[in-house]
Amino acid sequence: MPILLDHQLREQVPHKATDFSVTYYQNELAELPNRTGPMHWHPDFEIATAVTGVLEYQVGQQPVRLEAGDSLFVNGNVLHSLRQLAGDCPDPAPIVLFSGAAIAPENSTIYQKYIQPVAQCNALPFVVFWHDDPSHAEIHRLIRDTCRCLREQAPCYEMAVQRQLSRILEYIFRRLDHLPKSEATRIQIKSQIRLQKMLAYLYAHYAEPITLQDIANAAHISRSEAGRCFSAYMGCSPVDALIRYRLQVARRLLRSKTLTLQEISAACGFNSANYFSRKFRETYGYAPSRDRNPGK
């Protein structure tokens, strides 16, 4: 299932039901260019595990390296992205997204006493559970069991998932005062807000002609400051980030097989099919026609 973002840069999490707000992803990296996901955020908590390769989560401006067996908890409303650094094949990288409301209603004592302090801890953007740390063995078991339940969906699996996620959050809450903190500076907070505004504009208007000035105007900053924000968080220029997203959208459209290359390039904001094809080949290593005719 591809990662989709709404106009506010938040991932559109397709929870199957509002009363069980948990979503499971697997094999996302196989569908992403260079096994790299877009920078995004969502209000849900996220738990991800490296299975066979070496992954790097960027949480805010901080890179977090995960080797096979390591897992990562990402707090809600935190900018993050994922890429695979090593491994012959795309890492399955199972990911669980869940709302605190999956454990208890937001107006309940349990939510306000135990879940809300974690969600509102701005100094705790993430927690790493290392595979070789004996104190994390129980958490790894709970994460594995949660993913298995979500994959198999046996009778009453929702109740099992709720219990397991509750125990994971209980572990974090009990150690909240002792977990490593990463308090963002005022400058970092301002840069993140600016980047969110610019990315939100970029994702909403990618199909239109967009200039660097347009992107900078979305955050009311100069073009040079916009460039610094994108470089700090994404390692690229604003225009490069725009092209990457256009190509990701184009790849999904190619697989629909209902539009011509000219129509797809225009729908994604490219001014010519030749330029679109050239940038597609540079990014993915093959011509767009291959996605139109997989296996050939």
N, C-alpha and C positions, 0 to 999 in steps of 0.2 A: 504494500500500500504506500503510495508516494506521500511525502511530506507536503502538505498544502498549508498555505498561510493566508490569513485574512488580511483586510486592509489596515489593520493595526499591528501587523507583524506577528500576531499571535498564531500559533499553530492551530489549525482547525482540527480539534481532537474529536473523531467521530465516535463518541461513546454510544454504545448500543441502546442504552436506556438511561434516562436521567436519574433513576434510583439505583443504578450500579455504574458509577462513573469511573470505569477502569477500561483501558484500551491496551492491547498487546500488539507490538510490531516485531517482525523478524525479517532478516535478509533485506533490509532497506539499502544497505551499502551497495548491493549488486545492481541497483537501479540508478545509482547516483554517479555523475561524472567524476572520474578520478577517485571514486569511493569517498567522496567528500560531500557532506550535507550543508545546507544553507544556515547562516546565522539566524536564529529565531528565538522566540520565547512563548511561554504559555502559562496560565495560572496553575496548572497541575504540577504535582511532584513527578519526577522522572527517575527511574532506576534502570541502568543499562549495565550489561556485562560483556567483557571481551571473552570470546570463546576459543578462537584458534589463532588469531593474529594479534597485532599490536595496534591499539586504537589511541587516538588523542582527542579528548574532549577539550574544547576551549570554553571555559566558563567565565564570562566577562572578558577580561584580558589575560586570564591565567590558564596556561595549558596544563592539562592533567593527562599523564601517560598511563594507559591501562594495558597490562600484559594479560595473557590468557589466564582466566580465573579471577581477575580483579573485577570488582563492581563499583559503580558510582551512583550516589544519590544526588540529584540536582534539585535544589529548592525551586518553588514556584516563582514565576515572574522574573527569572534570571536569564539574560541573554546567553545562548550557548550554541555550539555547533559541534559536529562530529566528523572525523576523518580517519581512514585506516592508514597507518604508517608502514606496516609490514604484514606479510602473509601472502602465500601464492594465490589463494582464493579469497573472495569477499567473505569477511567474518560474518556469521549469522547475526551477531550483536543483538540478542533479544532485548527489547525495551518495553518497560511497563510505565504507562502514564496513568496517574490516578489522582482524583480529587480527595481532599480530606473528608469530604462529605460521603465518600464511599465507606468510611469507617463509622462516622457519626454525623447527625445533622448539625449544620453550622450553628444553630441556636441552642445546641445541647451543652450540658456541663462538660462532657467528655471532649467535645471539639474545642470549646473555649479554654479548658484547663490544660489540655495536653497537645492538641494539634495546632492551635493558633499560635502558641509561642514558637513553634518550629517554623511555621509559615511566615511569621513576621520577624524572624531573626535575620536582619539584613547582613549581619556579619557571618552568616553561615550559608554561603551560596552553594556549597556542595560538601559531601562527605565521601571519602574513599574507603572501601572495604577491600583490603589487600588479601590476595589468595594465600599468602604465606604467613599471615598473622593468625595465630591460634585463637585469639579473642574474637575473631570475625567468623569463625567456623559456623556458628549457629545462624548468623545473618545470611551467609552464603547458602545454607540449606533452605532457609525460608525463601530466598530469591529463586532458587531452582524450583522449589515446590510451587511457588506462585506462577512461574512461567509454564510449568507442566500443566497445572490446572487450567490456565488460560488457553493453552494449545488444545488440550483434550476435551475440555468443556463437558466433563462427566456430570451426572446428576448432582446437584447441590454444590457445583464448583464455585459459585459466587460466595457461598458462606465460607468455604475453605480459603479463598483468596482474601476475603475480608479479614479473617483471623490472622493470616500470615502478614498482610500489610499492617495490621494493627500492631503486631509484635515488632515489626521493623521500626515503625514510628515510636513505639514505646522505648526501644533501645536508644534511638536518637534523643528522645526527650530526657531520659534518665541521665544522659551524658552531655546534655546541652551546654553546661557550664565548663566542661573539660575538653570538648572537641576543638580542634584547631580552627581558629577564626580568621577571617579575611575581610577586615573592615575597609570598605571602599572610601577613598578620599573624596572631598567635595569636587575636585576636578574630574575624577573618574566617573562620579555620578552624573555630572553635567555632560560629559562626553557620551555616556551611555544613552542618556535621554535624547541627545542630539542625533545619535546614530539610529535610535528607534524611530524618530520622526522622519529621517531621511529614507530609511529602509521602507517604512510604511508608505511613503510617497512613491518610492521606486516600484514596490510590488503592486500598488494600485494603478500606476500609470505606465507600466512597462510597454504596453502596446502603442503608446503615443510617442511622438518625437520628444525626447528628453535631453536636455543639455546639463552639463555640470552645474551651471548656474541655477537651473531649475531644482536640482537635488539639494544644493546648498540653501536655496531660499526656503525649502521645507523646514529647515531648522533655524532660519534667520541668522545664518553665519556666512562667512566668506568662503570662496571656493577653496582657498588654501587650507582653511580650518576643516572644511568637509573632507579634504584629502587626508588630513592628519587623523581624523576620526576613523575613516575606513581603513587606513593603513594600520592603526593601532589595534583594531579589533578583528579585521578581516584579512589583513596582509595584502590588500589590493586597492586599486583606485575606485572611486564611485562608479566610473564608467565601466570598468571591468566587472564590478559586482552586477551592474545592470545587464551586461551581455551574458553573464553566467545565468542569471535568472531567466532571461529571454530564451536561452538555449534549453534550459530545463523544461520550460513550458512547451517549446517546440518539440522536444522529444516525446512528450505525452501526446501532442497533436499528431505527430507522425504515425504513432501506433493506432490511431483511430482510422487511418486509411481512407478518410472521406474528403480530405483537402489536398490540393496540389501543393508542391513546394513553394510556388509563388504565393499562394493563399496563406500558407503557414508562415512564411517569412514576413508577410505584411501584417498578419494577425499578431505577431510577436514583436513588432516594432522595427524590423530590419527594413532598410530602404531598398534592398535588392535581393533577389534570390541567390545571386552569385556570391554576394558578401555573406549572406546567411550560411551558404554551403561551405564557404571557406572557414568561417569562425567555428562552425560545427565540426569540421574535420580537424581543426587545430585543437579543439577541446576534447573530443571523443576519440580521435585517431582513425576515423572512418567517415565515409560519406553519409549524409542523411538518408539516402536511398536504402541503406542497409537496415535501418529501423523500420522502414516501410515494408521491406521484404526480409524479415528475420530468417536466418538459416541459410541465406544465399551468399 
